[in-house]
């Protein structure tokens, strides 16, 4: 891996960790100020930069290996559509949440992880019980 890519990768990781720590640990206070939408925009920019700098060139190369006769930049179009779709889904879900007044059952990260882990353990136990 090129030194520039390593520097970029660790810079993006450090910025993402620094910018994401406070909203994850204090979600209610982070959403009260005007900085949260700006933080979301910054995070989207970080993900886009990550995709453009590191992942897309490799993906284009592999895509062209699979479909060498394709002259249309299909890989780029798929990447742009995927990113735009995820952004639209997030904005749509946030709008519905505000209009319907929906509140999540679990708001802190530790409870979400604990609940997901318990569900996974129960599902694994159920699967083992059905296979025997």
C-alpha angles and dihedrals in degrees: 000000000000118000090239091057091050092050091046092047095051092042091053091046092050093047092046092049093046093047096042101045099078098046091048094050097039108026097163096051093041092057095048096071129067092246097079098078088046088051090051090051090049091049091050088052091051091052092047091049090049091052094046097045102039118010107035099059091053091044092050091050093051092044091053090050090056096043107025094161094058110103096176112091092243094156091057092047092050091049093050093046092048094050093045091048092052091049091049092049091051093049091045092050092049091050092050090047091055095043096047095037091234117174123193118245092231121034103174122075096230093057092047092052092045092050092047091049092050090049090050092050092049092047092049091049090049092050092050090049091053095047096057 
